[in-house]
Amino acid sequence: MLASSQAITYKIDHIEELLSHCCPINYMKIYTKSGDKGETGLIDGTRISKDNQRIIAYGSVDELNSSIGLAVSTLNSNHKKNLFSDIVSILSHVQNDLFIIGSDLADPRYSELDRSEAPQATANMVSALESTIDNCETELTPIRFFIIPGGSIGSSLIHLSRTIARRAETNVVSLSKKQKINPNIITYLNRLSDLLFVIARLVNKRQEVEDIAWRVS
């Protein structure tokens, strides 16, 4: 199995500290009524419509994170969950990354010269995904056919997350055509869908489930 310390090479130990500086947490009721007229607030205090492309973009990242959480819970509930301990570690790191990306997208003040204090996606986060993909692929045989998502439940859920990652990427690209955003976000989401494809195959392999080949009728 992959060693989780090798699979993810960067650390996010200070995320909570960073968030506490830029987004202080005030304990409040779950419902605030501030969004009852169809608007929501960004990190800089700007109020925008909930159908704004920025909200659609980071909303789809939130959906992606939730879908990965479902996959992690499923792998942890497997009676052979020790087979997936390193994969769970990888996916848990990804979930933390997605919070960074959500924070990045929720701050409209991004620019190359004047960065906000909110956590932002970095090139190192992308490099870590690439290293993880390379490590995972050492356990897999090369494929020479298109794969139909499926096999085990865990693999199927990860494939579902992969497709949500693609949609999130599409939504972020649409936003980037209207407003300046951190380009590392698009690269990260693109690489993440590749990682999820590889992990879906790995989950099947460790349960001795064959990849499902697409066959032309």
C-alpha positions in Angstrom: 0.0 0.0 0.0 1.0 3.6 -0.4 2.4 5.3 2.6 0.2 8.3 3.3 3.3 10.4 4.3 4.6 9.8 0.8 1.3 10.2 -0.9 0.8 13.8 0.3 4.0 15.9 0.5 2.7 19.2 1.7 1.2 20.2 5.0 -1.8 22.3 6.0 -1.2 22.6 9.7 -1.8 26.4 9.7 -5.1 26.5 7.8 -7.2 27.1 10.9 -4.8 29.9 12.1 -5.0 31.6 8.7 -8.7 31.3 8.6 -9.0 32.8 12.1 -7.1 35.9 10.9 -9.1 36.5 7.7 -12.4 34.9 8.6 -12.9 35.1 12.4 -15.5 32.6 13.6 -18.4 34.0 15.5 -20.7 31.5 17.1 -24.2 32.1 15.9 -27.4 30.5 15.0 -27.5 28.2 11.9 -30.1 30.5 10.3 -29.2 34.2 10.0 -32.0 35.3 7.7 -29.4 37.4 5.8 -29.9 35.3 2.7 -33.6 35.3 2.6 -33.7 37.7 -0.3 -31.5 35.5 -2.5 -28.2 37.2 -1.7 -25.1 36.0 0.2 -21.9 37.5 1.5 -18.3 37.0 0.2 -15.2 37.1 2.4 -14.6 40.8 1.7 -18.2 41.7 2.8 -19.6 42.1 -0.7 -23.2 41.0 -1.1 -24.1 39.2 -4.3 -26.9 37.1 -5.8 -26.9 33.4 -5.0 -27.1 32.7 -8.7 -23.8 34.6 -9.4 -21.2 32.5 -11.2 -18.9 32.8 -8.2 -21.4 31.2 -5.9 -22.1 28.4 -8.5 -18.4 27.8 -8.7 -17.6 27.4 -5.0 -21.0 25.7 -4.4 -19.9 22.9 -6.8 -16.6 22.7 -4.9 -18.6 22.2 -1.7 -20.7 19.5 -3.5 -17.5 17.8 -4.6 -16.1 17.9 -1.0 -19.4 16.3 0.3 -19.3 13.5 -2.3 -15.7 12.7 -1.3 -16.8 12.6 2.3 -19.4 10.0 1.4 -16.7 7.9 -0.4 -14.4 8.2 2.6 -17.2 7.1 5.0 -18.0 4.1 2.7 -14.3 3.0 2.6 -14.1 3.4 6.4 -17.2 1.2 6.9 -15.8 -1.6 4.7 -15.0 -4.7 6.7 -11.6 -4.6 5.0 -11.1 -0.9 5.7 -7.3 -1.5 6.4 -7.0 -2.0 2.7 -7.9 1.7 2.2 -6.2 3.5 5.1 -3.8 5.3 2.8 -6.5 6.2 0.3 -8.7 7.6 3.1 -5.7 9.7 4.2 -5.2 11.0 0.6 -8.9 11.8 0.2 -9.0 13.5 3.6 -6.1 15.8 2.6 -8.0 16.5 -0.6 -11.1 17.6 1.4 -8.9 20.1 3.3 -7.6 21.3 0.0 -11.1 21.9 -1.2 -11.8 24.1 1.8 -8.8 26.2 0.7 -10.2 26.4 -2.8 -13.6 27.3 -1.6 -12.1 30.1 0.5 -10.1 31.3 -2.4 -13.2 31.4 -4.7 -15.2 33.2 -2.0 -12.7 36.1 -2.0 -13.1 38.3 -5.0 -10.0 40.4 -4.2 -7.5 38.0 -5.9 -4.8 39.6 -8.0 -1.1 38.7 -8.7 0.1 41.8 -6.8 -2.3 42.2 -4.0 -3.3 38.9 -2.5 -5.9 38.7 0.2 -5.2 37.0 3.6 -7.5 34.1 2.8 -5.8 30.7 2.2 -5.2 30.2 -1.5 -4.5 27.3 -3.8 -0.8 26.9 -4.6 1.3 25.2 -7.2 2.6 23.0 -4.4 -0.9 21.6 -3.9 -1.0 20.7 -7.6 2.5 19.1 -7.5 1.4 17.0 -4.5 -1.6 15.6 -6.5 0.7 14.7 -9.3 3.1 12.9 -7.0 0.2 11.0 -5.5 -1.1 10.0 -9.0 2.4 8.7 -9.8 2.6 6.7 -6.6 -0.9 5.2 -7.1 -0.2 4.2 -10.7 2.8 2.0 -9.6 0.2 -0.4 -8.1 -2.0 -0.5 -11.3 -1.5 -2.1 -14.6 -1.8 0.2 -17.7 -5.2 0.3 -19.3 -5.8 0.0 -23.0 -9.6 0.5 -23.1 -12.2 3.0 -21.8 -13.5 2.1 -18.4 -17.2 2.2 -17.4 -17.6 3.6 -13.9 -18.6 0.8 -11.5 -17.3 -2.4 -9.9 -17.4 -1.9 -6.1 -19.5 0.6 -4.3 -16.4 2.5 -3.1 -15.0 2.8 -6.6 -18.4 3.9 -8.0 -18.7 6.7 -5.4 -15.2 7.9 -6.3 -16.1 7.9 -10.0 -19.1 10.0 -9.0 -16.8 12.5 -7.2 -14.6 12.5 -10.4 -17.5 13.7 -12.5 -18.4 16.3 -9.9 -14.8 17.5 -10.0 -15.2 17.9 -13.8 -18.3 20.0 -13.4 -16.7 22.1 -10.6 -13.8 22.8 -13.0 -16.2 23.8 -15.7 -17.9 26.2 -13.4 -14.6 27.7 -12.3 -13.5 28.2 -15.9 -16.8 30.0 -16.6 -16.1 32.3 -13.6 -12.5 32.9 -14.8 -13.8 34.3 -18.1 -15.7 37.0 -16.2 -13.4 37.7 -13.2 -9.8 37.3 -12.3 -9.2 34.2 -10.2 -6.3 32.2 -8.9 -5.2 30.0 -11.9 -4.0 27.3 -9.6 -7.6 26.5 -8.8 -8.4 25.3 -12.4 -5.2 23.3 -12.5 -5.9 21.7 -9.2 -9.4 20.6 -10.1 -8.2 19.2 -13.4 -5.5 17.2 -11.7 -7.9 16.1 -9.0 -10.3 14.4 -11.5 -7.3 12.4 -12.8 -6.4 11.4 -9.2 -9.9 10.3 -8.5 -10.0 8.2 -11.7 -6.8 6.4 -10.6 -8.0 5.9 -7.0 -11.3 4.5 -8.3 -9.3 1.9 -10.2 -7.2 1.2 -7.1 -10.2 0.6 -4.8 -11.4 -2.0 -7.3 -8.1 -3.7 -7.6 -7.6 -4.0 -3.8 -10.9 -5.8 -3.7 -10.0 -8.0 -6.6 -12.7 -6.4 -8.7 -11.9 -6.1 -12.4 -12.2 -2.8 -14.3 -15.3 -2.8 -16.5 -14.3 -2.3 -20.1 -16.5 -0.4 -22.5 -17.3 -2.6 -25.5 -18.8 -1.5 -28.7 -22.0 -3.5 -29.3 
